[in-house]
Amino acid sequence: MTPSPADTPDHADDGADSAAERSGVADTPDTPDHADDGTDSGDGAERGGGGSGSGGRGRRGRQPHEHFVGRRDVTEWRSAPGQRLAGGNQRLAERFGARRTLVAFLVVGGVVATTATFLAALTYDAVTDRDGIASLDRPALALAKRLRSPASDVAAAGIAYVFGPVGMPVLTLASAAALAARQRRVSPLILSVAAGAGSLIMTVRGKGIVHRNRPRRHDAVPPYESSPSFPSGHTLNATTVAGTLAYLIALQQKRQLPQVAVIGGAAGVVAAVGLSRVLLGAHWLTDVAFGWLSGTGWLALVITGHRLYLSSTADDH
């Protein structure tokens, strides 16, 4: 009697299976040729920040959106000088490490920014007297005096304390430490400390060269200050530190709207700090304008250093 399929022994197909094994045919489903691209190619993980087994993170542990501000990939260098700069930084990072290269760039950039401040202050001192440029500063001070009110004076004084010699370092270190802890990276702390230290050195150098007198005390509102007026340290520090923190926070946002809100908020803070110094009569308008300009220049160098750091292939941890 012929056995039914159900009565066939389990080893009935052993011959077929053995033949398949001998012929090298695996008993597995077909897979696309590119199934292993994420593991065999480092380029995809580096460019997109992804990769299998890493939770969507690349070799630096970054999400893809953490390279973008708006639609701009901050690791892309479109100009020929930028590409040469990124190439040189890449070679240094491979030899000395990305973090050491970042610190070295910030030190060199700080020297460049301080030298530029020194030369600008010398030029300023050569073309103005110690009472300032009357065509700009005195009308601005007169307007500030007309705009004063008890509420605006209290608000401006509060800004002076928050962004002053005590409040600003505390705010900088606390914000940078929070970002570093959240991201589990030390680079936010390095950038923020460098931004604050560089702006402080630029302020001290500028004041030491120009020795410009502040507006007279009867034209000012407490808290009174006695150090030289040029440049506005509050403005310069706020520009670099708030700008650096806003840049770092914006990189963590997945959508453009929060990025715009963060950067716009920082710009508003920087403007408020500068204008409050004129409103209080603590600085001339040109002191504040120089603080904005020199602070923006130093901020650009700090951001460039971080972009080069992100462009390197070394691990961020």
C-alpha positions in Angstrom: 0.0 0.0 0.0 1.3 3.4 -0.9 1.8 5.7 2.2 0.1 9.0 2.4 2.0 12.3 2.5 1.2 12.6 6.2 2.8 9.2 6.9 6.0 10.1 5.1 9.0 10.1 7.5 10.6 13.5 8.4 13.8 12.4 6.7 12.2 11.8 3.4 13.6 15.0 2.0 17.1 14.6 3.4 18.4 13.7 0.0 17.1 16.8 -1.6 18.3 19.0 1.3 21.8 17.4 1.1 21.9 17.9 -2.6 21.1 21.6 -2.1 23.7 22.0 0.5 26.3 20.3 -1.7 25.4 22.5 -4.6 25.9 25.7 -2.4 22.3 26.9 -2.7 21.2 28.5 0.6 17.7 27.9 1.8 17.1 31.6 2.4 14.8 34.2 0.8 16.3 36.4 -1.9 17.6 39.8 -0.7 18.3 43.0 -2.7 21.9 43.6 -3.7 22.0 46.8 -1.7 20.8 45.3 1.6 24.2 45.6 3.2 25.0 49.1 1.9 24.5 50.7 5.3 27.2 48.4 6.9 29.6 48.0 4.0 29.8 51.7 3.1 30.9 54.3 5.5 30.0 57.1 3.1 26.3 56.7 3.6 26.5 56.7 7.4 28.8 59.8 7.4 26.7 61.8 4.9 23.3 60.9 6.3 24.2 60.4 10.0 22.4 57.0 9.8 23.5 53.4 9.8 22.2 50.0 10.9 22.4 49.2 14.6 22.9 52.8 15.7 19.4 54.0 16.2 19.6 56.2 13.2 22.9 57.8 14.2 26.1 58.0 12.3 29.6 57.4 13.5 29.6 60.7 15.4 26.3 59.8 17.1 24.4 62.6 15.4 20.9 62.6 13.9 20.8 63.7 10.2 19.0 67.0 11.1 21.8 68.0 13.4 23.9 69.1 10.4 21.2 71.6 9.1 20.3 75.2 9.8 17.2 75.7 7.6 18.0 73.9 4.4 21.7 74.5 4.6 23.9 71.6 5.5 26.6 73.2 7.7 29.1 70.5 6.8 29.0 71.5 3.1 31.6 73.9 1.8 30.5 75.4 -1.5 33.3 77.8 -2.2 36.8 76.8 -3.2 38.5 78.5 -0.2 36.0 76.8 2.1 36.7 73.4 0.5 40.5 74.0 0.9 39.9 75.0 4.6 37.8 71.9 5.2 40.4 69.7 3.5 43.2 71.1 5.6 41.2 70.7 8.8 40.4 67.1 7.8 44.1 66.3 7.6 44.8 67.9 10.9 41.9 66.1 12.5 43.1 62.7 11.3 46.5 63.4 12.7 45.8 65.1 16.0 42.1 64.4 16.6 39.0 66.5 15.8 38.6 68.0 19.3 42.2 69.2 19.5 41.9 70.6 16.1 38.8 72.5 17.1 40.5 74.0 20.1 43.5 75.0 18.0 41.3 76.7 15.5 39.5 78.6 18.2 42.8 79.8 19.7 44.1 81.0 16.3 40.7 82.6 15.5 40.7 84.3 18.9 44.1 85.8 18.1 42.9 87.0 14.8 39.7 88.5 16.2 41.7 90.2 19.1 44.2 91.6 16.6 41.4 92.9 14.4 39.8 94.6 17.5 43.2 96.1 18.4 43.6 97.6 15.0 40.1 98.8 14.8 40.4 100.4 18.2 43.6 102.2 17.2 41.9 103.5 14.1 38.9 104.6 16.1 41.0 106.4 18.6 43.0 108.2 15.8 39.9 109.7 14.2 37.8 110.6 17.2 38.3 112.4 20.5 37.5 111.0 23.9 34.1 112.5 23.9 33.0 110.5 20.9 31.4 111.4 17.5 28.9 114.1 18.2 27.1 113.6 14.9 26.0 110.1 16.0 26.3 109.7 19.7 24.8 112.9 21.2 21.6 112.8 19.2 21.2 109.1 20.2 21.7 110.0 23.8 19.2 112.8 23.6 16.6 110.5 22.1 17.3 107.9 24.8 16.7 110.4 27.5 13.3 111.3 26.0 12.3 107.7 25.8 13.1 106.9 29.5 10.3 105.9 31.9 10.3 104.2 35.3 9.4 100.9 33.6 12.0 101.1 30.9 14.7 102.1 33.3 14.0 99.1 35.5 13.9 96.8 32.5 17.2 98.2 31.2 18.8 97.9 34.6 17.7 94.3 34.9 19.3 93.5 31.5 22.5 95.1 32.6 22.6 92.8 35.7 21.8 89.6 33.8 24.3 90.2 31.0 26.9 91.9 33.3 30.2 90.7 34.7 28.6 88.2 37.1 25.4 87.2 35.3 26.9 86.5 31.9 29.5 84.0 32.9 26.9 82.1 35.0 24.4 82.1 32.2 27.1 81.0 29.7 28.4 78.1 31.8 25.0 76.9 32.9 23.5 76.9 29.4 26.6 75.3 27.9 26.7 72.6 30.6 23.0 71.8 30.0 23.6 71.4 26.3 26.7 69.3 26.8 24.9 67.0 29.3 21.8 66.6 27.0 23.9 65.9 23.9 26.6 63.9 25.8 29.3 65.8 24.1 31.8 68.3 25.3 31.9 70.5 22.2 29.0 72.8 23.3 31.0 73.6 26.4 34.2 74.2 24.4 32.4 76.6 22.0 30.6 78.6 24.6 33.6 79.0 26.9 35.7 80.1 23.8 33.0 82.5 22.7 32.8 84.1 26.2 36.6 84.2 26.8 37.3 85.7 23.3 34.7 88.4 23.7 36.1 89.3 27.2 39.6 89.6 25.9 38.4 91.8 23.0 36.6 94.0 25.4 39.5 94.5 27.7 41.9 95.2 24.8 39.5 97.7 23.3 39.0 99.6 26.5 42.7 99.6 27.2 43.5 101.3 23.9 40.8 103.9 23.5 40.1 105.0 27.2 36.9 106.7 26.0 34.8 108.6 28.5 31.3 107.4 29.2 28.3 109.8 29.0 28.2 112.2 32.0 26.6 110.7 35.1 23.8 113.2 35.2 22.8 111.9 31.8 22.8 108.3 32.9 20.6 106.0 35.0 21.9 103.6 37.7 23.8 101.3 37.8 26.7 103.6 37.1 29.9 102.3 35.7 33.4 103.8 35.7 35.4 101.7 33.2 36.2 103.1 29.8 33.2 103.3 27.4 34.6 101.8 24.2 33.5 99.1 23.3 30.3 98.0 25.0 31.3 94.7 26.8 27.7 93.8 27.5 26.9 94.1 23.8 30.0 92.2 22.6 29.5 89.4 25.1 25.8 89.0 24.4 26.4 88.9 20.7 28.9 86.1 20.8 27.5 84.0 23.6 23.8 84.3 22.7 24.7 83.7 19.0 26.7 80.6 19.8 24.0 79.1 22.1 21.3 79.9 19.5 23.4 78.2 16.8 23.9 75.1 18.9 20.3 74.9 20.0 19.1 75.4 16.4 21.1 72.4 15.2 19.1 70.2 17.6 15.7 71.2 16.1 14.2 68.9 13.5 12.0 71.6 11.9 12.8 75.1 10.5 10.2 77.0 12.5 11.8 76.3 15.9 15.1 77.2 14.4 13.8 80.5 13.2 12.3 81.1 16.7 15.6 80.3 18.5 17.7 82.5 16.2 15.2 85.3 16.1 15.0 85.2 19.9 18.7 85.5 20.2 18.9 88.4 17.8 16.2 90.1 19.8 18.2 89.6 23.0 21.4 91.0 21.4 19.5 94.1 20.1 17.8 94.6 23.5 21.1 94.4 25.4 22.8 96.9 23.1 19.9 99.5 23.0 19.5 99.2 26.8 23.1 100.4 27.2 22.3 103.6 25.3 19.0 104.0 27.1 20.8 103.9 30.5 23.4 106.4 29.3 26.1 103.7 30.1 27.5 103.8 26.6 27.5 105.9 23.4 25.8 104.5 20.4 29.1 103.9 18.6 30.3 101.8 21.5 27.3 99.5 21.1 27.7 99.4 17.3 31.3 98.3 17.6 30.2 95.6 20.1 27.7 94.3 17.6 30.2 94.3 14.7 33.1 92.8 16.5 30.9 90.3 18.3 29.4 89.1 15.0 32.9 88.7 13.6 34.0 86.5 16.5 30.8 84.6 16.4 31.4 83.8 12.7 34.8 82.3 13.6 33.4 80.2 16.4 30.6 78.8 14.1 33.2 78.2 11.4 35.3 76.2 13.8 32.3 74.0 14.8 31.4 73.5 11.1 34.9 72.2 10.4 34.6 70.0 13.5 31.4 68.5 12.2 32.9 68.0 8.8 35.7 65.9 10.2 35.4 62.1 10.3 36.6 61.7 13.9 34.2 60.5 16.6 32.5 63.3 18.6 32.6 61.4 21.8 
